[in-house]
Amino acid sequence: MIAAMMNIHNMKQSILVVVIESGNLRRMELGDPATLESTNSGGVLTPPLYPQNFSVLIAYDTDEKKLHEMAKGNVVEFLQYLERGRKFYPGIDGTENIATIHRESEDEHGQ
């Protein structure tokens, strides 16, 4: 499982990204939950810097090698990849995906 807290400072936004891999899914089907522990409890999960603007992105992908390589690279590209098939529901979801918003934010700030 890939889990990371991403804090986007220019947008004052925090996103917890959790990518469940095939091995995790098989264990979860057998009743073994995926547990994320905070750094205070000995885990690796840091608290969000912007709890008032906090989102959780949960994804699943079978290409574990590609996921680990992408997670080391550009954050925006990684988010775009994870959200490639996202569907939106009027009145429930926002109107844009996270990766689109970040790309526009980077363009505005010359990053």
Beta strands, then each sheet from edge to edge (+ up, - down):
strand 1: 2-8
strand 2: 13-20
strand 3: 54-60
sheet 1: 1+ 2- 3-
end
